[in-house]
Amino acid sequence: MNRRGELDDLKAGLQGVDRNTVNRVIQEATKGSARSVRQASQTQLSCARSHQLEAKAYQLTKQEKLQGLEKADGLINEGLKRIALRQIIVFLDFDCFFAAVECRDNPDLVGKPLAVAGGGIVSASSYEARAFGIRSAMPLRVAMTLCPTLIVKKVNMSRYAEVSQEAASIFEEYDPAYSMLGLDECSLNLTTCVQNLAFQRYQVADIWDEEVNRIFLEQYASNSRRKGRMTSTATPARVLRLGELPEGNLPLVEALAVEVCTEIREKVHSKLKVTCSLGISTTRQHAKMCVDCNKPNGVTLMRLSGLTPRNYISIRLSEVGHFPIRKIWGIGDATAQLLARAPFNVDSINQLYDKRGLVAALLSDHQLRFLALASSGLADLVYCERYNRNLKSVSQDKTFPETSDMVIIRRVIKDLCKVVCLRLADLNLVPTKMNLKVRFADWEERTHIVTLVRPSISLDILFNGALEALAFLLQQKHNAIALGACQKFVIVGIGERRHAAHAADLRLCSVVAHSFQQDEEGKGTVLQQLAHARARVPKIPPVLPEEREEDSPISISDSGEENEKEKREKEKSVMQKEPARKNKGYGPIDILFARSVGNVQKEAR
């Protein structure tokens, strides 16, 4: 459902659903609930912003509009110089993955409406269930109302992770640097794979050469058919080619890309007994965008050859320009609603590109850069910048039924802190700050940042910081209720299970560790990061109160500096004392320090 509480039918299998019927069921089940009230409030704020932008647009001069267009075109032209046009990017998406795994393990479920749910929310639905308007993120009570015969299975994340890991071993054969996005999506760069295949089979050194592709269409097509390698250069079954198909046949680079993707698809089905769909393009943005065009178990292809900076935008707009802007990876429901209203009146990618000058004049530079590049098919430049940026935070969140029971809340927060600590240790990151985000029963979200008593990945330190933030947020919420800034009681739940709850009850907690301690010497180990951190704050007592200064695994110097020889001697001393110290009640973090030193010594030897 979108932020207005309506069905979002962009997902495959929902296009033929009667939206009015589904939306009516959703509204009846959620009417008066805290979530619907919150959504209505957000919609009002969004409409108010649209009115402000409309008034601002009315006052724009012709010169300002022209300057906005020049600004947007400048960003696009700069992007065209940087974008790689000669690469084969494939985006793979499993077809209703969770439901498919359940059907594979229990064949009796095949062909029946099935939903995989956890915490009262649908996580995945089969295509038979989607025919009733059931999709992920929908409350289970609404799904049962839409389809009374719906079969519901509990989420089994460990099982899905096993299947995903098995699939990853297949992807690695084609692209060792593949990138998994969640459990059911993967991005691959098949440029090298296809180039090697072309050289081995046809002795072609450059698959992008226009003359090579022309000769292939004329000569190698018949030769390939005789050898049985390819049934035809025409688009094979289960493959959709967007845009115009030159001469009715696929050029060499496209034919080989389709062949490799078909091989991946068949391997996945043969080994895992689940299906997947693939999108092929020169950018990750377009590969992901077109993967839903031919679901389930299909391949969608965009033009790969003959692309230049001059014709790139026109070709891509002819292929996907009619797609709704929500298809762009990075445009959510809130942005789509803002652009759909006046003064923009934008629904499709073509319209967004045509209105780029108005977007430049009315929205921020940050929004303009993404929207201008995304409408031109250059959003990969933004994605790469975000991906290559240093990791800023490590977080984990959990949603649960509304409660004010502090025993439950503390247990949830402690579990979240454990997960965050494990990830921090794995990434060799040491935070100096953390923040706790909570969502109350009335769907209001609040966040509080806490500076840790010292840079650490200790569970106790992180947990104590989270409890400090929780106390502050609860007090803040109770003060707001006492002052009448928000209601004291709200309606929560769906359908028959709707009930009153205190507005200060919690329904979501998120623990975020950030502001990581920088490793000044570039060693990259947790031990060294903590050593520098403690050296800068000498007044803080050691981790273990009972240990003597000479036994401390990380000593604190008065000057905050130690020469390399002294460090090596102290690290060696730690390793020699490790077996005897384990019985002194030291925590896991201290053992981790010793192991880190041991690894350093092994590498040195």
N, C-alpha and C positions, 0 to 999 in steps of 0.2 A: 504494500500500500504506500501511496505517496503521502506527503505531509498534510494533504487535505483529507486524508482518510479514504481515498478512492483507489480503485484498482489501477495499478501501473501495468499496462498490457504490452510493454515492449519486449517482454520475455518470450522466447519461442514457445509455441503451443497455445498462446493466449489470444491470438489475433482474431479468431472467430467467436470469441466469447461475447455474450450480451453484457456490455459494461453497465448499462442502466440497472439491470436486475442485480448484478453483483454489488454495485455501489449502494443500492437500496438495502440489501441485507447487511452490509457493513455498517451503514448509518444507523439502522435499527438496533444492531448489537452494541454499538459504541456510543449511542446518543447519551449525552450528559456525563460521560466519563471524563476523568481528569485529562486523559490524553486528547480527547476530541476538543475539550475546552482550550487546551494548550495549543493545539493545531489551529484552532480558529483565531487565537490571539496572534500567532505567528503570521497567519495569512493577512490579518489586519495591518500588522506592521509592514509586511511586504507591499501591500496595496498603498499604504501611506508613502512609502519610499517611491513607488511608481508615480504617484501624483507629484511628488517633489521633482522627480526627473522629467516628468512631462512639462511642468512649468519651466524648468531650466531649458528644455529643448525648444520651447516656444520663444525664448528670448535669444537663442543662438543666432548670430549673424551669418551671412553667407561666407564671410571670410573665416569665421571660426569653424564652420563645417568643413571648409576646404583644408584648413590646417589640420583638423582631425583626420581627414582622409590621407593627407600626406604623412602624418605621423604613423598611421596604421600601415600604410604601404611601405614606409621605411623599415618597420619591423619585419614585414613579410619578405622584402627584398634581401634583408640581411639574413633571414632564415634560409632563403633559397640558396645562398652561398655556402651555408654550413650543412645543409641536409644531405645525407648520402642517398643517392638515387639508384645506385647499382648494388643492391643487396636484396636477399630473399628472406624476409621475416615471416615466420609462421606462428600463429596463435592457435593453440589447441585448447578446446573446452570439452570436458566430458559431458555427455547428455544425461541430465538429471542424476548426477553422480551417486548421491546417497541412496536414492530410490533404486537406481540400477544395481548397486551392490546388494541391496536387500533382495531384489528380484533374482539376482544370480544365485544367492545363497538359498533362496526359497522359491523354486520355480512355480509354485502354486500362486504366487502373487503376480505373475506375468499377465498382462492384459487387463488388470483390475486397477481401479483408482486407489492409489497408494500415496500416503504422506509420511514423511519422516519428521518427527517433531521432538522438541525438548523444551521444557519449561513453559509449556502451553503455547509455543510458537512453532509454526511450520518451518522446518529447515530446508526441505526439498519435497518436490511432488513429481509424480510420474506424469507422462503426457496424457494418460487417461484421466487423471485428476485435474490437470490443467484445463481440460475441456469443460469443466464445471466452474472455472475461474479461480481455482486454488493455486496459489503460488507461495514462494518462500517469503518469510517475514509476516505472514498473515496469522492472526490469532487462531488457534486450533478450533475454538468454539464457532468462529465464523466459517471455517472450512467444513465443519461437521454440518452446519446449517445449509451450506451450499450443496453438499453431497452427503446425505445420511448414510449411504453405504460405503463411505470412505474407510479404508483400512489404514490404521495408524501404527507405525513402528517407532520404537524409541531410538533416539540417536545413539549410534555406536561409533564414536570418533576413533577409537583405537583400531577398529576394523577398517574404517575408511582410510586411515593413515597407512595401514599395511598395503592396501591396494594401490594407493598413490605412490608409495615407495617402490613397488614393483614396476609401476609405469615409468617412474623416473629412470630405471635401469635401461628401458627401451630408448627414452629420449637421449640419454647420454651417448648412445651409439652414433647418433646423427649430429649432436652438438654438445661437446663436453661442457660448454659454458651455458647450458640451458638455464632458464630461470623459472622456478615454480612460483605461481601466485596462488597461495592457498593450496588446498588439496586437489582441486579439480581443474586448474588452469595452468598452462605452461606456455612460455614464449621461447622460440628457438630461432637461431640464425642459421639457415641452411645454405648460405652462399658458398662456403667451401665445399660442402657435401655435393651440391649440384655441379659445381665447377669440376670436381674430381671425377664425377660420373660422366660428364661430357667429354673429358679428356680420355678416360679409359675406353669409352665406347666409340667416340667419333674423332678422337685426337684433336678436339677443339680446345684451344688455349684461352679463348675469350668468348664466353657465352653471351656477352652483351653486344658483340659486333653485329650490326644490322645486316651486313652481307652474309655472315654465317647463318643468321636466322632465315634469310631468304633462300639460301641454298638448301638449308635443311627442309624447308617446306617443299621444295621442288624435287630433291633427290633422296634424302635420308628417310623420308616418310615411308616410301614404298619398301626400302631396304629394311626398315625396322619392322614393318608388318610381316615381311617374309621370314625374318628371324624370330618372330613371335614376341619381341620385346615390348612392343606397343601395338595394340589393336588398331589404333588410328591416331592421327594428329588432331582430329576433331575432338571437341570436348567430350570426355568419357562420361559414362553414366555416374550419377551421384556427384558430379562436379558442375558447379555453376560459375560461369564466367561473366563478370560484371562489365558493362560497357560494350563497345563494338568489338567484334571478333574479326581481325583482318583476314580476308580471303577465306573465312570460314574455318580456318585451322589455327592451331596454337603454334607460336614460334618455339624454337628449341628450348630457350630458358624456361618458358612457361610449361611446356610439355614435360620436361624433366622435373620441374618443381612439383607438378601434379603427380607424377609417377612416384616420387619420393614420399609425398604426403599420403598417397594412397597406400603405399607400403607400410608407413607408420600406423595408419588407421587399421589396416588388416592385422598387423602384429599385435596391436593393443587388444583387438577383439579376439584374436586367437589365443593370446596368453591370459588375458584377464576376464574374458567373456562379458565385457561391457563395451559400449560404443562411444565414439568421440567425434567431434566435428572440428574442422580446421579452416582457418582463413589465411590466405597467402597474399602478401603485398610487399612493398618496399619499406614500409614503416610499421611499427608496432601499433600505432593508432588505427590505421586502416585495417590491419590484419585482425585486430580485436573487433573492430566495428562490423566487419563483414562475416564473422564466424557464425552469427545467428541467422544469416540469410538462407542457409541450406541445412538446417537441423531437422531431424537427427541424422547422425552417421553420414555427413556429407562434407564436401570440400568446396570452398568458395574462393575464386581466383580473381585478382585484380591485375590490370596490365603491369607487366614488369619491364618490358623492353621498349626502347625508343623514347624514354623519358628524358627531358632536358629542363633546365630551370625556366625556359620560356613557355613550354607547353604543360608543365607539371600540374599547375593549379587547374587549368581548364579541363585536363583529362580526368583528374580526380573528382572535380565537381560534377562532371558528366556521369561518373560512376556512382557516387554516394551523395551528391548534392541534395537529392530529394529525401534523404534520411532525416528524421527528427533530430533536433540538437541534443536530446537526451542520449542519443547513441554515441556521442562524443565522450570518451573516457575522461572524466574529470568534471563534467557538467552534471550537477545533481538536480534534484527536484526544485530546490529553492531558486537556483540560478535560472533554470528553465522557465519557471513561473514569472520571474522578473522580466525575462526577455520576451515572453509571450504577450505581456501587457504593453499598453502604450507607455512610452513613445516608440518602443522598438518594434512591437508586433512581429516578432521573429518566431517561427516554428521549425523551419528547416535549415540545413547547413548552407544552402544557397542563399537564403535570406540573411543569415548571419554574416556571410561574406559581403553581400551587397550593402549591409548596414554598418560595416566596419568603421566608417567615418563618424557616424553618430555614436557608436560605442566609444570611440576614442575621445569624443567631446564630452561625454557624460559620465563615464566610469573611470575608475582609478587606473593608473599606469599598470599596476599588477594585473588587474582584470583584463585590461586591453591586451596586454602581451599574450596572455593565454588564449583569449577568445579569437584574436586576429590570427595567431599561428594555428590554432585548432581548426578554424574554418578554412584555412588554406592547406590543411593536411600536413602541417609542420609541427604538430604538438609533441613529437618525439624529442625535440630540442628541450622542451620544458621537462618532460619525463626524465631525460638523461641527467639534467641538472639536479633534479630532486634525488635521483638514484645515486649519483656520484657525491652528493653532499655528505659530509661527515654525519654519522649517526648522532642525533640530538637528544633522543630519549629512548627509554625502554619501559613499556607499559603492559598492563594486563587488567582486564575488567571482567565483571560478572554481573548478570541480571538475575534477580530473584524475586519471589513474591513480596509485596509490601510488608514491612515488619519494623517494629521498634525494639525488638528483643536484642539487647546488647550482646548477649552470648552468641547469637547467630551472626550478628554484624561483625563482631570481633573475629569470629572464626573465618568468615569470608575474607576479611581484610588480611588476616594472617596467611591464608592460603594464597592470596594474590601476591603478598610480599615474598613468599617462598618462591613462586614462579619467577618473579622479577629478579630475585637474588641469584637464582640459578642461571638465568640468561645473562646477567651482568658478569658472573664468574666466567661463563663460556666466552663472552666477548672481550674479557679483560678490560672492563670499564668500571670506574669507581665514581659514583655520583657524590656531589656535594649538597644537592638539594633534591627534594621530592615534593610532589603535590598529590593531593587526594581529590578526586572529582566524585561527587555524589549526585544522584538523581532522586528527588523526593517523590512522594506519592502523587503530588500535583504536577509532576513532570518538569518541575523547575530544576535546573542544574546549577550547582555552585562548586567552586574550586578554591582550594587554599594551598598556598605554597609554604613549605617548611624548610628551613636550613638545617641540615643534619648536624648533630653535635660534633661530628668529624667526618671527613670523607671516608666512606666505608661501604662494603657490601655485606655487612653483618645483618642477619635477619632481625636481631633485637633492635638495632639502631633504626632500621627502616620501619619496623613495626611500631616502635615508639613514636617516630615522626608521624606516621599515619594516624595513630590514635590522637596525637596532639591536634592534627588538622581536623579530625572528625569532631572532637570536642568543640573546636572553634565554629565549625559549620553548623552543628546542631544548635549551639547557642545563638548563632546568627539567625537561624530559621525560626527558633522559638521567639526571639525578639521581634521579628517581622510579623509573626502571628499575633503577638500581644499588642502590637501597634496597629493592627488591622490592615497591614499591607498585603496580606493574602488570607484566604479562607482557612478556617481551622480544620474543617472536614471536607473531604472530596469523595467522589464516586470513582471506584476503581473496579477492574474486572470487566468481563465480556458477557453479554447476554444475561442468562439466568444467574450467573455467578457475580453479578455486579453487587457491590456492597460499599458501605462507608468506611473510610480510613482516615486516620489523622494525617494532616498535610505534611507533618514532619517525619512520617514513616519513610524509610529508605527502600528503594527498589533497584538501585544500581550503585556499585562502587568501582572506582578505577584508581589503581596505584600507578604513578608515573615517576620514574627516577630520571634525573636529568642533570645538566650543568656538570659534566664529567671532568674529573681531575685530569689535567694535561700531564703527559709524561715528558718532562723536559729533556731527558737524555735519549728519548726515542727507543728505549729498550722494549716497551710494550708489555711488561709483565705486571700482574697485580701487585706483587711484592714491591717492585720499584716505585710504582705509583703511590702506594701507601707510605713508603719511606719518605718520599718527597713531601707528601701531604702532611705527615706528622712533624717533619722537620720545620715546617712553616708555622705550626701551632704547638710550640713546646710546652705550653701550660696544661694541655690536655693529658690526663693520666693514661698509662698504658691500658691495653685491652683487658689484661688479666691483673686484678688488684693484687693477687697473692704472689705474683712472680717478681723476682728481684731484678734490678736494673741490668745486672750483668747477664741475666738469663733471657732478657727480652729478645724475641725474634727480630724485632725492628727497633733498634735503639734510637733515641732522640738526642741529637747533638745540640749543644747550646748555640752554636753558630749556624746550624741548619745546613752545614756542608761537610762532606766526608770525601777523602780522596779514594781513588779506585782500589788501592791496596787494602785499606781498612775495610772497605765493603766486602771484598772477596774473603778476607779473614773471618768476618762476622757471619757471612753466608755459610762458610765451611763449618764454623762452630755450630750453627743451627742444625745442619745435617747430622753432625756427630751426636748431638743431644736429642734428636727427634724421638728415638724409641723410648727413652726414659721419660720424656715429657708428656707422652700421650696419656699417661695415667694420672696427670695432675689436674684433670678436669678441663683441659683446653678445648675450645670449640672447634667446629669444622673449618672455620676461617683460618685458624692458626695452622692447622694441618695443611691447608691449601697453600699457605705461605711457604712452608717447608718443602712441599712438593715442587713449587715453582722454582725454588733455589736448586733443588735436585736436578730439574730439567736443564737449568742453565749450566750446571757443572757437567752433566752428561754431554751436552753439546760442545763444551770447551774441551773435554777429553777426546 
